[in-house]
Amino acid sequence: MDLIGRLVARRALSERRNIVTEIIGAEAEQQIQLIAALRSVGYGVQGAVITCDVEEALRRNESRGDDNISAYCAEPFQRAWIVEACAELMGLGER
């Protein structure tokens, strides 16, 4: 999974594709790092906030299927792949 995620992020960014990722946003510094990385390679960043009460959040999580992974679990991987791919692109631009 990690290898494929890195390759997909690298390809998407190098081809200047639109990037969409779902994040929890619990730690501001990590979100700032992600936004800064994307901006460093020329991307604009837009955000959308979705909230709900605790009871609704529990209901949604309990009704997830096996192929419906929570952003809580996926965010660290996706963020790392994107930030790493941006850093690689910046390195290519400096050669």
Number of C-alpha atoms within 10 A of each C-alpha: 7 11 8 10 15 19 13 15 22 21 13 15 18 14 9 12 11 9 12 9 11 14 18 15 14 9 8 9 10 14 15 11 14 21 18 17 20 19 13 14 18 11 17 11 12 7 9 5 7 6 7 8 7 9 8 11 11 11 10 11 12 9 9 11 8 6 6 9 11 14 15 12 11 14 16 13 14 20 21 18 22 24 20 17 24 25 17 14 16 14 10 9 9 6 5
